[in-house]
Amino acid sequence: MKEEKRIRKDAIDKSKSVIMGPVTEHLIPFFPEFRYNPKDTRFTRFIRNSRGFCGLRWSG
């Protein structure tokens, strides 16, 4: 029974991490310290690899 609880807790913790990554990735551009316009940000599925492109929203 203890092993099952440990396994379930581990699964829940990993699930939380997987969910929080994209949530955080999409919130960071709206923090005042973020130096790019949030509309100019494109995400690459990895929080440390999101990119800001100056003036991107004006292209096209």
Secondary structure, DSSP 8 states (H G I E B T S, - for coil): -HHHHHHHHHHHHHHHHHHHHHHHHHHGGGSTT--S-GGGEE--SSGGG-EE-TTGGG--
